[in-house]
Amino acid sequence: LQRSRDYIAKRMQYQDREIPVYWIVDPQVREIMVLTLTTAGYREQVYQGSDKLQFQDTMLNLTAEEILSTG
């Protein structure tokens, strides 16, 4: 994971291209960030450990740890 590329450069590129939703799965810090485009830019939701992921107002039946543990 190249932090500056994934967290800064791609965010600006995706916003310019109006990508509605994207995920950053970061195994180094053991978290998943879901970014949802709004009129003000991306809204961030961060999930770790036993947090259940919510995606487009639907609760997924997976935790952040379950996703990060698959390999």
N, C-alpha and C positions, 0 to 999 in steps of 0.2 A: 504494500500500500504506500503510495507516494502521497503523503499528507497534503502538501500544498497543491498538488495537481487535483487530487480527489476532493478536497474540501473547499478549495478556492476557485481554481481555473475552470473545472468542470461545472461548478455551480453557476458561474457567470455564463459559460457557453450554453448550458441547458436552459437557463433563464432567457437568454437571447433567442433561443430556438423554441421557446414556450413548451418545453417538456413538462407535462403536468405533474408527474410523480416520479421520483427515483429513490433508490435505497443505497446507502453506504453500509456495507457489512465490514466491520473492522475487528478482525480477530485479535489484534494487538491489545486493544482496550476492552475487548469482549462486549461490544455494543453494536446495535443496529440503529442507524438514523434513517428515518423516512422523511423525505422532503416533499412537500406539496406546494405547488405554485399557487400564489394568490396575487391579487392586484398589487400588493405591496412587496412582492418577492416571495422567497420560499419560507414556508412555515416548517419548523423542525419538530419532530417527535423522536425522542431517544428511548430505546428499549434495552434493558440489561437483565441478565439472570432470569428470574421467574416472571418478568413482565410479559403479559400476553400481547401479541401484536394486534394493532387495530389498523385496518387498511380500508380506506374509503367507507367509513362508518360501519364496517363489518369486522367483528372480532374474529381473528383467526384462531384456530385451536392449536397454536404453536407458541412456545415461549422463545424469547431471544436465545436462551441457552440451548434449546433444542436445535435451532437453526445453526448456531455457531458450532455445535458439536458434530454436525454431519460433515463428512469429509471426503 
